[in-house]
């Protein structure tokens, strides 16, 4: 059992006191497995832009083994979550429903864009080719402003846009075409 020192006499510490001392020392000592504040911010930024977690961590570490260990300790770290909260203008639970939905969709689009960016189209086959096509279609719809619209909604949007482009005829001329000229007095 560990003993504390008070003057020249040794006093036995209770298990609770020992645990409390360990926790205090742990809280004061820097954790070598934790990211530094700047690293946490960079990691959160990379994840926010759609980079896969293991690929993002590979920018900080040299070996796959280090990346695996860092994945366990960095992804859920408090500093990373604080950086996310700064980027997202608040913690997830404090955002409104519409803010959470918008944030989720933006994250999903970012991940799809990253997938397209990191996969050469000629080298993807099968399910990956389907995924690439799905990502491309979804991102094109997002850019066109038609994401999430049904075919009928897209038709109506196109119809209204085309109708605004056409210049309607001058109604005065149209009405006068059907009328006979007034009789001239003789």
URJOCOR-V551959 format. One record per pair of residues at least 6 apart in sequence whose ideal C-beta (glycine too) atoms are under 6 Angstrom apart, sorted by the first residue. I is the first residue (numbers start at 1). J is the second residue. Records with the same first field share a line. If there is no record, write none. Layout:
I=J + J
This chain:
2=13 + 18
3=10 + 12
4=11 + 13
33=73
34=77
35=74 + 77 + 79
37=79
40=79 + 80 + 83
41=83
43=56 + 80
44=80 + 83 + 84
46=56
47=56
48=87
49=110
50=110 + 111 + 113 + 114
51=114
53=75
54=67
57=67 + 70 + 71
58=67
61=67 + 70
85=91
88=103
109=142
112=135 + 138 + 139
115=135
116=135
119=132
124=132
141=147
146=154
